[in-house]
């Protein structure tokens, strides 16, 4: 079973304090998109790779099996991978 990897969000070519843990870079990008990031650049710790994504959120209807306390519209994150850069 694979271990989690840590991805550091970058802004302006510099690391920020936000670190996302996920097995895949897409999972970390979805977490960043949920927090409102649109131009997502994630540096993978321990490597020289930077994963580049574009992200957006949409308001969608709640799932049919959603609990009663959940509002009728919920925020859903989406990402599209642009590529990988090497430092």
Secondary structure, 3 states (H helix, E strand, C coil): CCCCEEEEEEECCEEEEEEEEECCHHHHHHHHHHCCCCEEEEEECCCCEEEEEEEEEEEEECCCCCCCCCCCEEEEEEEEEEEEEEC
